[in-house]
Amino acid sequence: MSNKAAGARFEQEFAEHLASHWFWVHLFQDNKNGQPCDVIACRDGNAYLIDCKDCQTKFFVLSRMEENQLNAMQLFQMTGNGIGLFAIRFPNGEIYLVPYNRLKELKAAGFGRIDTTVCRTQGMSLSDWLRERNKDGGWSEGDADSDWQ
C-alpha cells in the first residue's frame, strides 16, 4: 500500500473512531490545492482541528508538518478555538495527539524527528485524550453508540 493510501485510510479510521465517541466529524477531502488539515471534530461546544500523520517507521519527521497547516492551526486558535492537533500513528498502532505549537517548538529547538516517548511527554495518547474529553463533558463509554449511522 502506498504512503498516500495508508494515510487516507488512517484519516478515515481516525474520523470513524471519533464519531463512535459522539463527536461530529468532518473529514476534509484531498484536493489539488491542499487542505490545511484532515479532520475537524466537535462536541460539547468545542472544536478540534486535527491533521493525521501515519508513520511507516518508529519516528515522525517534523518536516512533514506543512507551513499552511501550522498557519491554519494558529489562526484557528487565534479565532477563539482550541489548539490544533496532530494525530500521529506509529507502526505499532499507537496514536498520539500532540498540539501543533509543541511540535513547532521542538522543530525550532533543532529536533528533526520524534518518537513515541516524545509524543507521550508533549501530548497524550488518543485513549487518554478521549478519556479527558469524556470527563470534561460528563460522558462515559456507555454513552457512545453508532445506531445513528
C-alpha positions in Angstrom: 0.0 0.0 0.0 1.3 3.4 -0.9 2.1 6.1 1.8 -0.8 8.2 0.4 -3.3 5.3 0.6 -2.1 4.4 4.1 -2.5 8.0 5.2 -6.0 8.3 3.7 -7.0 5.0 5.4 -5.7 6.3 8.7 -7.7 9.6 8.3 -10.9 7.6 7.6 -10.3 5.3 10.6 -9.5 8.2 12.9 -12.6 10.1 11.9 -14.8 7.0 12.4 -13.3 6.4 15.8 -14.1 9.9 16.9 -17.6 9.6 15.5 -18.1 6.4 17.6 -17.3 8.6 20.6 -20.1 11.1 19.8 -18.0 13.7 18.0 -19.5 15.4 15.0 -16.7 14.8 12.5 -15.9 16.2 9.1 -13.2 14.6 7.0 -11.7 17.0 4.5 -11.1 15.5 1.1 -7.7 15.9 -0.5 -7.7 18.5 -3.3 -5.1 19.7 -5.7 -4.7 23.0 -3.7 -4.1 21.1 -0.5 -6.1 21.4 2.7 -4.7 22.7 6.0 -5.9 19.7 8.0 -7.7 16.4 7.7 -10.4 16.4 10.3 -12.5 18.8 12.2 -14.3 17.3 15.2 -16.8 19.0 17.5 -18.5 18.0 20.8 -19.7 19.8 23.9 -19.2 23.2 22.3 -15.5 22.5 21.5 -14.0 22.3 18.0 -10.8 20.4 17.3 -8.7 20.9 14.1 -6.6 17.8 13.5 -4.1 16.7 10.9 -3.4 12.9 10.7 0.1 11.6 10.1 0.6 7.9 9.6 4.3 6.9 10.3 5.8 3.9 8.5 8.8 4.0 10.9 9.2 4.5 14.6 9.8 8.2 14.0 7.7 11.2 13.0 9.8 13.5 10.8 8.9 17.1 11.8 9.4 18.3 8.2 6.1 16.6 7.4 4.3 19.5 9.0 3.5 21.9 6.3 3.5 25.7 6.7 -0.1 26.0 5.6 -1.1 23.5 8.3 0.7 25.4 11.0 -0.7 28.7 9.8 -4.3 27.3 9.8 -3.9 25.9 13.3 -2.5 29.2 14.6 -5.4 31.1 13.0 -7.9 28.5 14.3 -6.6 29.2 17.8 -6.5 32.9 17.4 -10.2 33.0 16.5 -11.2 31.5 19.9 -10.9 27.8 19.2 -8.6 25.2 20.8 -5.1 24.4 19.8 -4.7 22.5 16.6 -3.5 18.9 17.0 -1.5 16.4 15.0 -2.7 12.8 15.3 0.4 10.7 14.9 0.1 6.9 14.4 3.1 4.7 14.7 3.6 1.3 13.1 2.7 -0.5 16.4 -0.8 1.2 16.2 -0.2 3.7 19.0 -1.8 7.1 18.2 -0.8 10.3 20.0 -2.4 13.7 19.8 0.3 16.4 20.0 -0.5 20.2 20.0 0.9 21.9 16.9 2.7 24.5 19.0 4.7 21.9 20.9 5.8 20.3 17.6 6.7 23.7 16.2 8.8 24.4 19.4 10.6 21.1 19.0 11.4 21.8 15.4 12.7 25.3 16.3 14.9 23.8 19.0 16.6 21.6 16.4 14.6 18.4 16.6 14.3 16.7 13.2 12.2 13.8 14.3 10.4 12.5 17.3 9.4 9.1 18.7 6.6 7.8 20.9 8.5 8.8 24.1 8.5 12.5 22.9 4.8 12.2 21.9 3.9 10.9 25.3 5.7 13.8 27.1 4.5 16.6 24.7 1.0 15.3 24.0 -1.2 12.3 25.0 -2.4 9.0 23.7 -5.7 9.0 21.8 -7.3 6.9 24.5 -6.2 9.3 27.2 -7.4 12.3 25.1 -10.8 10.7 24.7 -10.9 9.9 28.4 -10.2 13.6 29.2 -12.9 14.8 26.8 -15.4 12.4 28.4 -14.5 13.6 31.9 -14.8 17.2 30.9 -18.2 16.7 29.2 -19.7 14.2 31.7 -19.6 11.5 29.1 -19.0 7.8 29.7 -18.0 5.0 27.4 -21.6 3.7 27.7 -22.9 6.9 26.0 -21.1 6.0 22.8 -23.4 4.4 20.2 -23.3 4.1 16.5 -27.1 3.4 16.0 -27.5 6.9 14.4 -25.3 6.0 11.5 
